[in-house]
Amino acid sequence: MVGLQGSGCNYSGEVVCLKRIYYACVMKIQTSWLDGPLLPNISLNEAIGCEQIALVSQNDERLKKIFRHRPNLEIFLNSFTDQFGVSIKPSLIIFRCDNLSSALSFEAIAAFRNILVSCAVPIARAMHIRESGSGIKFAETFEFYPWMLSKDGNSLVGESTVFIGHHSVERIKGQNNPIQPNITRGAHAFDIELLRFLLEAWQSYFLHHVDSHKNIALFRSLNMAHQASLMPSTGLSSEMYDYGRLISLWVSAIEILLHPGGDKTGSRWTIYKVLKEAEWLDQTLAEEAHESGNSADAKNTKGKLNVAGSLYGEMYEARNKFLHGNRIDLNDLKCKRSEVFRFDVAPILYSLLLRYYLGVIYPDDLIDDIETDVSGYLNKYVFYQKQLLLEHAVRGAFCL
């Protein structure tokens, strides 16, 4: 038993560490789906996930089945409002747990959240650059609420970096994060094709325990990308250094993803090489006709770069300036050929590199006949729709 003082009330009772393995919440539950963390900053109008884990709305039939066994969960979810008392509908992560041996670790659930971030934030930044709509620009949208229903379903347990607590369901007055208003989104806000490939990797690593360097690097990189996707500041305003820090984190996420592993060495030239090898739908982006955006590469003899390589060189140089304490100004945050902020370009390059890393390519054998299979070509266009958006944003950042 532990008693902690905080926020004007006493937190006491059983201490449940949310970062331990999620076992069946109540042993007598007959459903194979269990409730996980609550996300108060996003309301979904359709489920996002796979057969083992999903982010769902309160209208999801699987969640309704959980409500029948855990009625206090529905009371908990219905308690949420914004700061002005307007009702909001949080989303919830649910996961399959047919038996105790298939329980998921918190790391697996957090990795699922990181996947959602990396499939949503780059799309929103690309739309921002192309002035074609709004989306999920920051990772705070997928922030976990620190309180959840206890094992027996009769109370709430909570944990964050600064508290561990226990309280009654009837007392909770849940709210979203005031710096991130609750938003409603559907599948259109996500890069669904990339999501499918990432969820396959998630199943490989966390369910089938394929402990390969490729999987380890991928999920470590996604963790860094999640941190890079957070808002520059949670205060009233952001400093220039806040944006420089996030650019640095994006470069680190890319380096983690593409480092060859083991005793091998990686450098920015490793990234340039991958960007040259990537499959570009817009062939003007594939042309190796540009100088590196990094002044340190001015005397290189390794040839010209494509557009993405040049932009990455700029990011790399800006990262070094920020982290090494060099003199900087506002221009270090902007692409050299446009007024686009590198802070917005970085997640777009990361998403395109994820596509290369996972081999997100439409198989041409799905098109039956090159001249008559209209539906096949339509499916191929839909498959590449988000990549086209990302590439158009790269063109905008380079003033093409």
C-alpha positions as CSV (number, residue, x, y, z in Angstrom):
1,M,0.0,0.0,0.0
2,V,1.3,3.4,-0.9
3,G,-0.1,6.9,-0.2
4,L,1.0,9.9,-2.2
5,Q,0.0,13.5,-1.9
6,G,-0.6,15.4,-5.1
7,S,-3.0,17.8,-6.9
8,G,-5.0,18.4,-3.7
9,C,-6.1,14.8,-3.1
10,N,-4.6,11.7,-1.5
11,Y,-3.6,8.9,-3.9
12,S,-3.6,5.6,-2.0
13,G,-4.1,2.0,-2.6
14,E,-2.7,-0.7,-4.8
15,V,0.1,0.5,-7.1
16,V,-0.1,-0.8,-10.6
17,C,2.8,-0.1,-12.9
18,L,1.4,0.6,-16.3
19,K,4.7,-0.2,-17.9
20,R,4.5,-3.8,-16.8
21,I,2.9,-6.5,-18.9
22,Y,-0.8,-6.0,-19.5
23,Y,-2.4,-9.2,-18.3
24,A,-6.1,-10.0,-18.6
25,C,-7.8,-7.2,-16.6
26,V,-10.4,-9.5,-15.0
27,M,-9.8,-13.2,-15.2
28,K,-13.5,-14.0,-15.8
29,I,-13.8,-11.8,-18.9
30,Q,-14.9,-13.8,-21.8
31,T,-13.9,-11.4,-24.5
32,S,-10.6,-11.7,-26.3
33,W,-10.2,-7.9,-26.5
34,L,-8.9,-5.9,-23.5
35,D,-8.7,-2.2,-22.8
36,G,-5.4,-0.4,-22.8
37,P,-4.3,3.3,-22.6
38,L,-6.8,6.0,-23.3
39,L,-6.1,8.9,-25.8
40,P,-8.1,12.0,-24.9
41,N,-6.8,14.2,-27.6
42,I,-8.2,12.4,-30.6
43,S,-11.7,11.1,-31.5
44,L,-11.8,8.5,-34.3
45,N,-14.6,7.9,-36.6
46,E,-13.2,4.5,-37.6
47,A,-10.8,2.0,-36.1
48,I,-7.1,2.0,-37.0
49,G,-5.0,-1.1,-36.4
50,C,-4.7,-4.8,-37.1
51,E,-6.0,-8.1,-35.8
52,Q,-4.0,-7.9,-32.6
53,I,-4.2,-4.2,-31.6
54,A,-6.2,-1.2,-32.6
55,L,-7.1,2.4,-31.8
56,V,-10.9,2.6,-31.6
57,S,-13.8,4.9,-31.0
58,Q,-16.4,4.4,-28.3
59,N,-18.7,3.1,-31.0
60,D,-16.5,0.1,-31.8
61,E,-18.3,-3.2,-31.3
62,R,-15.3,-4.7,-29.6
63,L,-15.1,-1.9,-27.1
64,K,-18.9,-2.2,-26.4
65,K,-18.3,-5.9,-25.6
66,I,-15.7,-4.8,-23.1
67,F,-18.1,-2.3,-21.6
68,R,-20.5,-5.2,-20.8
69,H,-17.9,-6.8,-18.5
70,R,-16.4,-3.5,-17.3
71,P,-19.2,-1.0,-17.0
72,N,-17.0,1.5,-15.1
73,L,-14.8,1.8,-18.3
74,E,-17.8,3.4,-20.1
75,I,-18.4,5.7,-17.2
76,F,-14.7,6.7,-17.2
77,L,-14.7,7.5,-20.9
78,N,-18.0,9.5,-20.7
79,S,-16.5,11.7,-18.0
80,F,-14.3,13.6,-20.5
81,T,-14.7,17.2,-21.4
82,D,-12.4,20.0,-22.7
83,Q,-11.4,22.8,-20.4
84,F,-14.7,24.6,-21.0
85,G,-17.0,21.7,-20.1
86,V,-17.7,20.6,-23.7
87,S,-18.1,16.8,-23.9
88,I,-15.4,15.0,-25.9
89,K,-15.1,11.3,-26.9
90,P,-11.6,9.9,-26.3
91,S,-10.2,7.0,-28.2
92,L,-8.8,3.9,-26.7
93,I,-6.2,1.3,-27.6
94,I,-7.5,-2.2,-27.3
95,F,-5.6,-5.4,-27.9
96,R,-6.3,-9.1,-28.2
97,C,-5.4,-11.3,-25.2
98,D,-6.9,-14.8,-25.7
99,N,-4.7,-16.2,-23.0
100,L,-2.1,-14.9,-20.6
101,S,0.8,-16.0,-22.7
102,S,-0.2,-13.6,-25.4
103,A,-0.3,-10.5,-23.2
104,L,1.4,-7.5,-24.7
105,S,4.2,-5.5,-23.0
106,F,3.8,-1.7,-22.6
107,E,6.8,-1.4,-25.1
108,A,4.6,-3.1,-27.7
109,I,1.7,-0.8,-27.1
110,A,3.9,2.3,-27.1
111,A,5.5,1.1,-30.4
112,F,2.0,0.9,-31.9
113,R,1.4,4.5,-30.8
114,N,4.7,5.4,-32.4
115,I,3.6,3.8,-35.6
116,L,0.4,5.9,-35.7
117,V,2.5,9.1,-35.1
118,S,4.8,8.3,-38.0
119,C,1.9,7.5,-40.3
120,A,0.0,10.7,-39.5
121,V,2.5,13.6,-38.7
122,P,4.4,13.5,-42.1
123,I,1.1,13.5,-44.0
124,A,-0.1,16.6,-42.1
125,R,3.2,18.4,-42.6
126,A,3.1,17.7,-46.3
127,M,-0.4,19.1,-46.5
128,H,0.8,22.1,-44.6
129,I,3.6,22.8,-47.1
130,R,1.2,22.3,-50.1
131,E,-1.5,24.3,-48.4
132,S,-4.0,21.5,-49.1
133,G,-5.6,20.9,-45.7
134,S,-5.0,20.1,-42.1
135,G,-4.1,16.9,-40.3
136,I,-2.3,15.6,-37.2
137,K,0.8,17.8,-37.0
138,F,2.1,16.8,-33.6
139,A,2.5,13.6,-31.6
140,E,0.6,15.1,-28.6
141,T,-2.5,14.0,-30.4
142,F,-1.6,10.4,-29.5
143,E,-0.7,11.2,-25.9
144,F,-1.6,8.5,-23.3
145,Y,-3.8,9.6,-20.4
146,P,-2.1,8.6,-17.1
147,W,-5.2,7.1,-15.5
148,M,-6.9,3.8,-16.5
149,L,-9.4,1.3,-15.0
150,S,-8.0,-1.1,-12.5
151,K,-7.8,-4.9,-12.9
152,D,-11.0,-5.4,-10.9
153,G,-12.8,-2.6,-12.8
154,N,-13.9,-0.9,-9.6
155,S,-11.4,2.0,-9.4
156,L,-8.8,4.0,-11.3
157,V,-5.1,3.6,-11.2
158,G,-2.6,6.1,-12.5
159,E,1.0,6.6,-13.3
160,S,3.3,9.2,-14.8
161,T,6.9,10.3,-14.3
162,V,5.9,12.2,-11.2
163,F,3.1,10.2,-9.5
164,I,1.6,6.8,-8.9
165,G,-2.0,6.8,-7.7
166,H,-5.3,5.2,-7.0
167,H,-8.8,6.8,-7.0
168,S,-12.5,6.2,-7.4
169,V,-14.2,6.2,-10.8
170,E,-17.0,8.5,-9.6
171,R,-14.5,11.4,-8.8
172,I,-12.8,11.6,-12.2
173,K,-13.3,14.6,-14.4
174,G,-11.2,13.7,-17.4
175,Q,-9.9,16.3,-19.8
176,N,-7.8,16.5,-22.9
177,N,-4.4,18.2,-22.9
178,P,-5.0,22.0,-23.0
179,I,-2.2,22.5,-25.5
180,Q,-3.7,20.0,-27.9
181,P,-7.5,20.4,-28.5
182,N,-9.4,17.2,-29.1
183,I,-9.7,16.5,-32.9
184,T,-11.8,14.1,-34.9
185,R,-10.1,12.2,-37.7
186,G,-10.5,9.1,-39.8
187,A,-8.3,6.9,-41.9
188,H,-7.7,9.7,-44.4
189,A,-5.3,11.3,-41.9
190,F,-3.0,8.3,-42.0
191,D,-0.6,6.9,-44.6
192,I,-2.5,3.6,-44.7
193,E,-0.1,1.7,-47.0
194,L,2.9,2.5,-44.9
195,L,0.8,1.6,-41.8
196,R,0.2,-1.9,-43.2
197,F,3.9,-2.5,-43.6
198,L,4.7,-1.1,-40.2
199,L,2.1,-3.3,-38.5
200,E,3.5,-6.3,-40.2
201,A,6.9,-5.4,-38.8
202,W,5.2,-4.8,-35.4
203,Q,3.8,-8.3,-35.4
204,S,7.1,-9.7,-36.5
205,Y,9.0,-8.1,-33.6
206,F,6.5,-8.1,-30.7
207,L,4.4,-11.2,-31.5
208,H,6.8,-13.5,-33.3
209,H,9.9,-12.2,-31.5
210,V,12.0,-11.8,-34.7
211,D,14.9,-10.0,-32.9
212,S,16.7,-8.9,-36.1
213,H,18.8,-5.7,-36.5
214,K,16.3,-4.4,-39.0
215,N,13.4,-4.7,-36.4
216,I,15.4,-3.3,-33.5
217,A,16.6,-0.3,-35.6
218,L,13.1,0.3,-36.9
219,F,11.4,0.5,-33.5
220,R,14.2,2.4,-31.9
221,S,14.0,4.9,-34.8
222,L,10.2,5.2,-34.5
223,N,10.6,6.0,-30.8
224,M,13.0,8.8,-31.7
225,A,10.6,10.0,-34.4
226,H,7.8,10.2,-31.8
227,Q,9.9,12.5,-29.7
228,A,10.8,14.6,-32.8
229,S,7.1,14.9,-33.6
230,L,6.2,16.6,-30.3
231,M,5.5,20.3,-30.2
232,P,8.6,22.5,-30.0
233,S,7.3,23.9,-26.7
234,T,4.4,23.4,-24.3
235,G,4.5,27.1,-23.3
236,L,2.9,30.2,-24.8
237,S,5.7,30.5,-27.3
238,S,8.7,28.6,-28.7
239,E,12.3,29.6,-29.1
240,M,14.4,29.1,-32.2
241,Y,16.4,26.5,-30.2
242,D,13.3,24.4,-29.7
243,Y,12.9,23.9,-33.4
244,G,16.6,23.2,-33.8
245,R,16.3,20.5,-31.1
246,L,13.5,18.8,-33.1
247,I,15.4,19.0,-36.4
248,S,18.3,17.2,-34.5
249,L,16.0,14.5,-33.3
250,W,14.7,13.9,-36.8
251,V,18.3,13.5,-38.1
252,S,18.9,11.0,-35.3
253,A,15.7,9.1,-36.2
254,I,17.0,8.8,-39.7
255,E,20.5,7.8,-38.6
256,I,19.1,5.1,-36.3
257,L,17.0,3.7,-39.1
258,L,19.7,3.5,-41.7
259,H,22.8,2.7,-39.7
260,P,24.2,-0.6,-41.0
261,G,24.6,-2.0,-37.5
262,G,27.3,-3.9,-35.7
263,D,30.8,-2.6,-36.1
264,K,30.0,-1.0,-39.4
265,T,30.0,2.8,-39.7
266,G,27.3,5.1,-41.0
267,S,27.4,8.7,-42.0
268,R,25.4,11.3,-44.0
269,W,26.8,9.7,-47.1
270,T,24.9,6.5,-46.1
271,I,21.7,8.6,-46.1
272,Y,22.6,10.2,-49.5
273,K,23.1,6.8,-51.0
274,V,19.8,5.5,-49.8
275,L,18.0,8.6,-51.1
276,K,19.5,8.0,-54.5
277,E,18.4,4.3,-54.4
278,A,14.8,5.1,-53.3
279,E,12.0,4.7,-55.9
280,W,10.7,8.2,-56.8
281,L,7.4,8.5,-58.6
282,D,8.3,12.1,-59.7
283,Q,11.4,11.5,-61.8
284,T,12.6,15.1,-61.4
285,L,13.2,14.2,-57.8
286,A,15.4,11.3,-58.8
287,E,17.7,13.4,-61.0
288,E,21.2,13.6,-59.4
289,A,21.8,17.2,-60.5
290,H,22.1,19.1,-57.3
291,E,24.8,20.2,-54.8
292,S,24.6,19.1,-51.2
293,G,22.9,21.6,-49.0
294,N,25.7,20.9,-46.5
295,S,28.6,23.4,-46.9
296,A,30.9,20.7,-45.5
297,D,30.3,18.7,-48.7
298,A,31.5,21.5,-51.0
299,K,34.7,19.7,-51.9
300,N,33.2,16.2,-52.2
301,T,34.1,14.1,-55.2
302,K,31.3,11.6,-54.8
303,G,29.0,13.2,-57.4
304,K,25.8,15.2,-57.4
305,L,22.7,14.5,-55.2
306,N,19.0,14.4,-55.9
307,V,16.6,16.9,-54.4
308,A,16.0,14.9,-51.2
309,G,19.7,14.4,-50.7
310,S,20.4,18.1,-51.0
311,L,17.6,18.9,-48.4
312,Y,18.9,16.3,-46.0
313,G,22.4,17.9,-46.3
314,E,20.8,21.1,-45.2
315,M,19.2,19.4,-42.2
316,Y,22.4,17.7,-41.2
317,E,24.3,21.0,-41.3
318,A,21.6,22.7,-39.2
319,R,21.6,19.9,-36.7
320,N,25.4,20.2,-36.2
321,K,25.1,24.0,-35.7
322,F,22.5,23.6,-33.1
323,L,24.1,20.7,-31.2
324,H,27.6,22.1,-31.4
325,G,26.7,25.5,-30.0
326,N,27.6,27.4,-33.2
327,R,26.2,30.8,-34.0
328,I,22.7,30.5,-35.7
329,D,19.9,32.6,-37.0
330,L,16.4,32.1,-38.4
331,N,17.8,31.1,-41.8
332,D,19.2,28.0,-40.2
333,L,15.6,26.8,-39.7
334,K,14.5,27.4,-43.3
335,C,15.3,25.5,-46.6
336,K,17.8,27.5,-48.6
337,R,15.6,27.6,-51.8
338,S,12.3,28.4,-50.1
339,E,10.8,29.8,-46.9
340,V,9.7,26.3,-45.9
341,F,10.9,25.3,-42.4
342,R,13.2,22.3,-42.2
343,F,11.2,21.3,-39.1
344,D,8.3,20.5,-41.5
345,V,10.5,18.9,-44.2
346,A,12.3,16.5,-41.8
347,P,9.3,14.2,-41.1
348,I,8.5,14.0,-44.8
349,L,12.0,12.8,-45.7
350,Y,11.7,10.3,-42.7
351,S,8.4,8.9,-44.0
352,L,9.9,8.5,-47.5
353,L,12.9,6.7,-46.1
354,L,10.6,4.4,-44.1
355,R,8.9,3.5,-47.3
356,Y,12.3,2.5,-48.8
357,Y,13.3,0.7,-45.7
358,L,10.2,-1.5,-45.6
359,G,9.9,-1.9,-49.4
360,V,6.5,-0.2,-49.8
361,I,6.1,-0.9,-53.5
362,Y,3.0,-1.8,-55.4
363,P,3.5,-5.2,-57.0
364,D,3.0,-4.9,-60.8
365,D,1.8,-8.5,-61.0
366,L,-1.4,-7.3,-59.5
367,I,-2.2,-5.5,-62.7
368,D,-3.6,-8.2,-65.1
369,D,-3.2,-6.3,-68.4
370,I,-1.2,-3.2,-69.0
371,E,-3.8,-1.7,-71.4
372,T,-7.2,-2.9,-70.1
373,D,-6.9,-3.3,-66.3
374,V,-8.3,0.1,-65.3
375,S,-9.2,-1.1,-61.8
376,G,-5.6,-2.3,-61.4
377,Y,-4.2,1.1,-62.3
378,L,-6.7,2.8,-60.0
379,N,-5.6,0.6,-57.1
380,K,-2.0,1.4,-57.9
381,Y,-2.8,5.2,-57.8
382,V,-4.6,4.8,-54.5
383,F,-1.6,2.8,-53.2
384,Y,0.8,5.6,-54.0
385,Q,-1.5,8.6,-53.2
386,K,0.2,9.5,-50.0
387,Q,3.7,9.1,-51.5
388,L,2.7,11.5,-54.2
389,L,1.6,14.0,-51.6
390,L,4.9,13.6,-49.8
391,E,6.9,14.1,-53.0
392,H,4.9,17.2,-53.9
393,A,5.9,18.6,-50.6
394,V,9.5,17.9,-51.3
395,R,9.2,19.8,-54.6
396,G,7.7,22.7,-52.7
397,A,10.5,22.8,-50.2
398,F,13.0,22.9,-53.1
399,C,11.0,25.4,-55.1
400,L,10.5,23.1,-58.1
